[in-house]
């Protein structure tokens, strides 16, 4: 099973690989820089070299880098929009040097203009980004959202429109977040609900585009649009729902990354243990 967590890069970025290995993980997700700030420096070459050395030593693959929160490729604010595109290009090029496999991104907020306008801005941004980074192989994964505020991506018809508007689709895939799907209104806590959602993804964009699962339980109610994650089996998707997702034949061979609450130092180990117990041979 490909199983990992979102790991802190506190200290040096290569220390994240050690944290991942100590938890018994074989895949990982990180921020490559502070997610709450614009870039103020680049990684040191020796730190990048050590990161690559350690992930190869421990067999950590694939590696996912989550895009910082400040980036908004659907923003109607011209200054923020252009800064987001520039920052995204820098992050992809740095991800390439880190030998990361994919960049994971939320699809942006249209800031109450309209979903159609936000989707069009996102398409234009991604076309520019893909063109500017055509020399690298780092994939871009569009993550579904809970649909709070004016965030795009809570319905898979959004992903269909975006992918349909791209000139080069080869590096585009999906990140499927379980908590976000439930909070957006997909009742994946039930067998029928999970199958209906997977059928929808298959019909709209193709199930094979899912390259990563963010495995999180949901703290809030179905369709609440409140983006709050919960520990595995302790939320409204529940243990049976989580077990069904982990072992589904269309999903079980994909990488699973936990973004569950880290209220204690043992939280990641506890959630990983729970997932492993739910896994069927």
Buried (B, 14 or more C-beta within 10 A) or exposed (E): BBBBBBBEBEEBBBBBBBBBBEBEBBBBBBBBBEEEEEBEEEBEEEBBEBBBEBBEEBEBBBBBBBBBEBBBBBBBEEEBBEBBBBBBBBBBBBBBBBBBBBBBBBBBBBBEBEBEEBBBBBBBBBBBBBEBBEEEEBBBBBBBBBBBEBBBBBBBEBBBBBBEBBEEBEBBBBBBBBBBBBBBBBBBBBEEBBBEBBEBBBEBBEBEBBBBBBBBBBBBEBBBBEBBBBBBBBBBBBBEBBBBBBBBEBBBEBBBBBBBBBEEEEBBBEBBBBBEEBEEE
